[in-house]
């Protein structure tokens, strides 16, 4: 998800209409749901659609533990059966892609994942 976004002029209008679309900045992560971009320490990071949705979910409520099932439901808009263990694989890849910021994604053993609070 890289590239220049030219949608800033409409941010306030869209955010007012669709709550939850405001940019998220936490730790050294900048997530922009409107422009579909992620930056780590100011550098653009290419993520898959699923990676983006998972990171947005976790960063939207730092400190909250999300179960694997909740992550699947948020990241996959499908009725196809998806193994909860596939979330573990997705998180490993996401941590790798966001580099040092990956350390902020914590595993809550036997439950799921959370993004550390500031």
N, CA, C and O of each residue as an XYZ file, in Angstrom:
472
protein
N       0.835     -1.165      0.000
C       0.000      0.000      0.000
C       0.886      1.236      0.000
O       1.095      1.851      1.046
N       1.380      1.586     -1.104
C       2.226      2.758     -1.190
C       1.648      3.711     -2.215
O       0.649      3.407     -2.866
N       2.275      4.855     -2.353
C       1.821      5.822     -3.340
C       1.288      7.068     -2.672
O       1.033      7.085     -1.468
N       1.126      8.097     -3.455
C       0.663      9.374     -2.937
C      -0.863      9.408     -2.928
O      -1.519      8.992     -3.884
N      -1.400      9.906     -1.841
C      -2.854      9.988     -1.706
C      -3.292     11.431     -1.866
O      -2.762     12.327     -1.209
N      -4.241     11.646     -2.723
C      -4.753     12.991     -2.958
C      -6.168     13.151     -2.416
O      -6.994     13.836     -3.018
N      -6.441     12.528     -1.297
C      -7.809     12.562     -0.781
C      -7.939     13.409      0.477
O      -8.993     13.387      1.113
N      -6.924     14.142      0.852
C      -6.944     14.912      2.095
C      -8.070     15.942      2.156
O      -8.605     16.191      3.237
N      -8.437     16.534      1.054
C      -9.451     17.586      1.059
C     -10.788     17.091      1.564
O     -11.583     17.876      2.081
N     -11.050     15.800      1.425
C     -12.360     15.278      1.818
C     -12.341     14.499      3.122
O     -13.347     13.895      3.494
N     -11.217     14.503      3.819
C     -11.098     13.701      5.035
C     -12.171     14.051      6.051
O     -12.850     13.158      6.556
N     -12.339     15.317      6.360
C     -13.306     15.698      7.388
C     -14.725     15.304      7.016
O     -15.486     14.860      7.876
N     -15.089     15.456      5.770
C     -16.429     15.100      5.319
C     -16.649     13.600      5.447
O     -17.668     13.162      5.981
N     -15.709     12.824      4.966
C     -15.857     11.372      4.992
C     -15.825     10.845      6.416
O     -16.621      9.973      6.767
N     -14.919     11.358      7.246
C     -14.847     10.910      8.634
C     -16.150     11.229      9.350
O     -16.630     10.428     10.152
N     -16.718     12.374      9.072
C     -17.986     12.733      9.698
C     -19.087     11.758      9.295
O     -19.953     11.427     10.105
N     -19.055     11.300      8.048
C     -20.071     10.371      7.551
C     -19.821      8.935      7.988
O     -20.761      8.193      8.270
N     -18.573      8.552      8.042
C     -18.194      7.163      8.311
C     -17.212      7.134      9.466
O     -16.002      7.201      9.250
N     -17.711      7.035     10.682
C     -16.823      7.000     11.835
C     -15.783      5.903     11.715
O     -16.034      4.865     11.103
N     -14.619      6.132     12.298
C     -13.573      5.128     12.294
C     -12.622      5.218     11.123
O     -11.722      4.386     11.010
N     -12.784      6.191     10.248
C     -11.896      6.303      9.104
C     -10.806      7.341      9.319
O     -10.073      7.669      8.385
N     -10.690      7.853     10.514
C      -9.638      8.818     10.798
C      -8.289      8.108     10.802
O      -8.201      6.942     11.188
N      -7.237      8.806     10.374
C      -5.899      8.206     10.418
C      -5.528      7.809     11.843
O      -5.945      8.451     12.807
N      -4.750      6.757     11.962
C      -4.306      6.245     13.255
C      -2.791      6.384     13.310
O      -2.087      5.933     12.406
N      -2.291      7.009     14.372
C      -0.851      7.095     14.606
C      -0.568      6.544     15.989
O      -1.063      7.063     16.990
N       0.227      5.494     16.039
C       0.589      4.879     17.307
C       1.975      4.281     17.159
O       2.319      3.710     16.124
N       2.759      4.424     18.212
C       4.166      4.016     18.166
C       4.794      4.712     16.954
O       4.694      5.936     16.859
N       5.412      4.021     16.058
C       5.947      4.668     14.853
C       5.168      4.241     13.612
O       5.696      4.231     12.500
N       3.900      3.889     13.826
C       3.006      3.469     12.746
C       2.024      4.583     12.399
O       1.442      5.209     13.285
N       1.847      4.823     11.115
C       0.818      5.741     10.629
C      -0.057      4.963      9.657
O       0.410      4.491      8.620
N      -1.335      4.837     10.006
C      -2.280      4.060      9.211
C      -3.364      5.008      8.723
O      -4.019      5.678      9.521
N      -3.550      5.061      7.417
C      -4.557      5.943      6.839
C      -5.597      5.105      6.093
O      -5.369      4.699      4.953
N      -6.744      4.848      6.741
C      -7.779      4.015      6.121
C      -8.394      4.620      4.864
O      -8.844      3.881      3.988
N      -8.425      5.938      4.757
C      -9.009      6.568      3.573
C      -8.129      6.388      2.348
O      -8.617      6.128      1.248
N      -6.842      6.528      2.550
C      -5.899      6.409      1.433
C      -5.310      5.007      1.341
O      -4.575      4.686      0.407
N      -5.645      4.180      2.323
C      -5.202      2.786      2.344
C      -3.680      2.682      2.349
O      -3.093      1.907      1.593
N      -3.052      3.477      3.217
C      -1.598      3.478      3.309
C      -1.138      3.215      4.730
O      -1.838      3.510      5.699
N       0.056      2.652      4.825
C       0.713      2.427      6.107
C       2.144      2.913      5.969
O       2.824      2.640      4.980
N       2.582      3.643      6.987
C       3.980      4.064      7.047
C       4.550      3.640      8.390
O       3.887      3.728      9.423
N       5.790      3.181      8.351
C       6.518      2.848      9.563
C       7.711      3.785      9.607
O       8.549      3.778      8.705
N       7.786      4.591     10.657
C       8.847      5.589     10.797
C       8.920      6.470      9.545
O      10.005      6.838      9.096
N       7.758      6.800      8.995
C       7.685      7.683      7.838
C       7.902      7.022      6.488
O       7.776      7.674      5.451
N       8.226      5.736      6.487
C       8.487      5.020      5.240
C       7.269      4.182      4.842
O       6.742      3.436      5.668
N       6.817      4.293      3.598
C       5.668      3.494      3.151
C       5.970      1.998      3.217
O       7.087      1.556      2.945
N       4.952      1.243      3.582
C       5.066     -0.211      3.675
C       3.978     -0.831      2.806
O       2.815     -0.435      2.880
N       4.356     -1.793      1.993
C       3.388     -2.500      1.144
C       2.765     -3.641      1.942
O       3.461     -4.542      2.410
N       1.447     -3.588      2.089
C       0.716     -4.635      2.800
C      -0.380     -5.190      1.905
O      -0.889     -4.506      1.017
N      -0.730     -6.439      2.156
C      -1.889     -7.011      1.485
C      -3.148     -6.403      2.100
O      -3.092     -5.771      3.155
N      -4.264     -6.596      1.441
C      -5.547     -6.121      1.957
C      -5.806     -6.702      3.354
O      -6.214     -5.984      4.266
N      -5.567     -7.988      3.506
C      -5.793     -8.653      4.792
C      -4.868     -8.104      5.865
O      -5.308     -7.836      6.982
N      -3.584     -7.934      5.539
C      -2.635     -7.357      6.499
C      -3.114     -5.984      6.962
O      -3.094     -5.674      8.153
N      -3.543     -5.170      6.004
C      -4.000     -3.820      6.320
C      -5.186     -3.863      7.286
O      -5.209     -3.128      8.274
N      -6.155     -4.709      7.007
C      -7.343     -4.787      7.859
C      -7.001     -5.264      9.267
O      -7.564     -4.771     10.245
N      -6.087     -6.215      9.373
C      -5.677     -6.701     10.695
C      -4.971     -5.592     11.468
O      -5.277     -5.358     12.638
N      -4.036     -4.914     10.825
C      -3.304     -3.841     11.498
C      -4.247     -2.713     11.904
O      -4.123     -2.166     12.999
N      -5.175     -2.367     11.041
C      -6.154     -1.324     11.355
C      -7.002     -1.735     12.563
O      -7.272     -0.916     13.441
N      -7.415     -2.986     12.604
C      -8.205     -3.485     13.731
C      -7.430     -3.359     15.035
O      -7.935     -2.806     16.012
N      -6.204     -3.873     15.048
C      -5.397     -3.862     16.266
C      -5.059     -2.440     16.707
O      -5.144     -2.122     17.894
N      -4.680     -1.587     15.763
C      -4.273     -0.219     16.090
C      -5.460      0.653     16.484
O      -5.296      1.656     17.179
N      -6.643      0.275     16.044
C      -7.837      1.050     16.369
C      -8.216      0.986     17.831
O      -8.885      1.884     18.343
N      -7.791     -0.077     18.511
C      -8.078     -0.234     19.938
C      -6.853     -0.815     20.635
O      -6.863     -1.982     21.029
N      -5.796     -0.016     20.794
C      -4.577     -0.523     21.427
C      -4.867     -1.062     22.824
O      -5.637     -0.477     23.585
N      -4.242     -2.175     23.140
C      -4.424     -2.789     24.448
C      -5.549     -3.805     24.492
O      -5.559     -4.676     25.361
N      -6.487     -3.710     23.577
C      -7.595     -4.670     23.542
C      -7.120     -5.964     22.897
O      -6.458     -5.955     21.860
N      -7.470     -7.067     23.526
C      -7.127     -8.375     22.976
C      -8.234     -8.800     22.017
O      -9.413     -8.816     22.370
N      -7.829     -9.142     20.802
C      -8.758     -9.655     19.802
C      -8.513    -11.146     19.646
O      -7.374    -11.583     19.479
N      -9.585    -11.920     19.700
C      -9.450    -13.356     19.480
C      -9.140    -13.606     18.010
O      -9.345    -12.743     17.156
N      -8.649    -14.786     17.740
C      -8.383    -15.147     16.349
C      -9.668    -15.077     15.525
O      -9.645    -14.641     14.374
N     -10.770    -15.498     16.101
C     -12.055    -15.467     15.398
C     -12.451    -14.024     15.074
O     -12.931    -13.755     13.973
N     -12.260    -13.100     16.007
C     -12.584    -11.693     15.751
C     -11.716    -11.127     14.630
O     -12.185    -10.342     13.805
N     -10.457    -11.530     14.610
C      -9.549    -11.066     13.555
C      -9.991    -11.616     12.204
O      -9.997    -10.892     11.209
N     -10.357    -12.886     12.166
C     -10.845    -13.488     10.918
C     -12.089    -12.752     10.435
O     -12.198    -12.409      9.258
N     -13.016    -12.514     11.340
C     -14.263    -11.841     10.964
C     -14.012    -10.431     10.434
O     -14.698     -9.983      9.515
N     -13.037     -9.734     11.005
C     -12.745     -8.365     10.574
C     -11.974     -8.315      9.260
O     -12.127     -7.375      8.480
N     -11.149     -9.326      9.017
C     -10.247     -9.276      7.861
C     -10.730    -10.065      6.650
O     -10.232     -9.867      5.542
N     -11.681    -10.943      6.850
C     -12.147    -11.787      5.748
C     -13.658    -11.669      5.632
O     -14.391    -12.098      6.524
N     -14.108    -11.103      4.566
C     -15.539    -10.950      4.326
C     -16.018    -12.148      3.510
O     -16.325    -12.033      2.323
N     -16.071    -13.289      4.172
C     -16.428    -14.515      3.466
C     -17.060    -15.508      4.430
O     -16.841    -15.446      5.640
N     -17.835    -16.410      3.885
C     -18.419    -17.480      4.686
C     -17.585    -18.748      4.611
O     -17.933    -19.762      5.216
N     -16.494    -18.694      3.876
C     -15.610    -19.849      3.750
C     -14.934    -20.094      5.091
O     -14.506    -19.152      5.757
N     -14.841    -21.345      5.480
C     -14.192    -21.698      6.740
C     -12.704    -21.375      6.662
O     -11.999    -21.843      5.768
N     -12.243    -20.572      7.606
C     -10.830    -20.204      7.684
C     -10.318    -20.651      9.041
O     -10.908    -20.337     10.075
N      -9.225    -21.380      9.029
C      -8.634    -21.883     10.265
C      -8.141    -20.733     11.133
O      -7.559    -19.769     10.635
N      -8.380    -20.846     12.429
C      -7.886    -19.825     13.345
C      -6.366    -19.781     13.331
O      -5.780    -18.736     13.612
N      -5.728    -20.877     13.016
C      -4.261    -20.914     12.940
C      -3.739    -20.111     11.756
O      -2.575    -19.708     11.749
N      -4.578    -19.874     10.760
C      -4.133    -19.046      9.633
C      -3.866    -17.611     10.092
O      -3.075    -16.896      9.476
N      -4.525    -17.194     11.172
C      -4.272    -15.866     11.731
C      -2.833    -15.784     12.228
O      -2.166    -14.764     12.052
N      -2.356    -16.861     12.850
C      -0.980    -16.881     13.348
C       0.011    -16.654     12.211
O       0.971    -15.897     12.355
N      -0.227    -17.310     11.089
C       0.639    -17.162      9.920
C       0.560    -15.730      9.394
O       1.579    -15.136      9.039
N      -0.643    -15.183      9.345
C      -0.833    -13.808      8.865
C      -0.098    -12.816      9.765
O       0.526    -11.876      9.272
N      -0.168    -13.021     11.078
C       0.492    -12.118     12.027
C       2.009    -12.188     11.876
O       2.683    -11.160     11.935
N       2.548    -13.381     11.683
C       3.997    -13.524     11.471
C       4.426    -12.695     10.262
O       5.410    -11.958     10.325
N       3.686    -12.820      9.167
C       4.001    -12.052      7.962
C       3.853    -10.552      8.176
O       4.679     -9.771      7.704
N       2.805    -10.148      8.883
C       2.574     -8.730      9.157
C       3.707     -8.155      9.995
O       4.215     -7.074      9.698
N       4.105     -8.872     11.037
C       5.223     -8.411     11.871
C       6.482     -8.218     11.030
O       7.199     -7.229     11.182
N       6.737     -9.162     10.155
C       7.926     -9.085      9.299
C       7.854     -7.856      8.388
O       8.842     -7.139      8.227
N       6.693     -7.620      7.798
C       6.543     -6.506      6.856
C       6.696     -5.138      7.514
O       7.218     -4.209      6.898
N       6.245     -5.009      8.757
C       6.331     -3.702      9.415
C       7.613     -3.553     10.227
O       7.785     -2.566     10.942
N       8.500     -4.518     10.120
C       9.838     -4.416     10.701
C       9.830     -4.224     12.207
O       9.116     -4.929     12.920
N      10.629     -3.263     12.702
C      10.747     -3.062     14.147
C       9.410     -2.782     14.834
O       9.251     -3.083     16.017
N       8.462     -2.218     14.116
C       7.144     -1.942     14.704
C       6.383     -3.233     14.989
O       5.407     -3.226     15.739
N       6.820     -4.330     14.400
C       6.174     -5.616     14.631
C       6.222     -6.065     16.080
O       5.398     -6.868     16.519
N       7.187     -5.545     16.815
C       7.308     -5.940     18.228
C       6.137     -5.443     19.077
O       5.921     -5.928     20.187
N       5.389     -4.480     18.554
C       4.244     -3.960     19.294
C       3.009     -4.856     19.183
O       2.047     -4.682     19.931
N       3.034     -5.798     18.268
C       1.934     -6.762     18.174
C       2.259     -7.901     19.127
O       3.205     -8.658     18.909
N       1.474     -8.015     20.175
C       1.713     -9.016     21.210
C       0.801    -10.215     21.031
O      -0.372    -10.082     20.682
N       1.362    -11.381     21.276
C       0.573    -12.606     21.317
C       0.039    -12.767     22.728
O       0.797    -12.683     23.694
N      -1.250    -12.997     22.853
C      -1.852    -13.310     24.144
C      -2.155    -14.798     24.090
O      -3.143    -15.231     23.496
N      -1.302    -15.552     24.710
C      -1.313    -17.003     24.613
C      -2.698    -17.595     24.890
O      -3.332    -17.300     25.904
N      -3.138    -18.429     23.966
C      -4.418    -19.106     24.107
C      -5.628    -18.250     23.772
O      -6.761    -18.730     23.818
N      -5.394    -16.974     23.433
C      -6.519    -16.078     23.167
C      -6.428    -15.464     21.779
O      -7.279    -15.718     20.926
N      -5.386    -14.646     21.550
C      -5.270    -13.947     20.270
C      -4.134    -12.950     20.282
O      -3.013    -13.272     20.676
N      -4.432    -11.722     19.843
C      -3.396    -10.707     19.672
C      -3.902     -9.339     20.091
O      -5.104     -9.075     20.118
N      -2.934     -8.469     20.421
C      -3.244     -7.074     20.711
C      -2.056     -6.220     20.301
O      -0.928     -6.701     20.199
N      -2.331     -4.953     20.071
C      -1.271     -3.984     19.840
C      -1.008     -3.315     21.178
O      -1.942     -2.856     21.836
N       0.246     -3.255     21.584
C       0.600     -2.645     22.868
C       0.080     -1.220     22.939
O       0.077     -0.485     21.951
N      -0.356     -0.854     24.131
C      -0.750      0.532     24.364
C       0.506      1.377     24.469
O       1.593      0.866     24.740
N       0.347      2.668     24.252
C       1.496      3.581     24.377
C       1.806      3.782     25.838
O       2.736      4.514     26.177
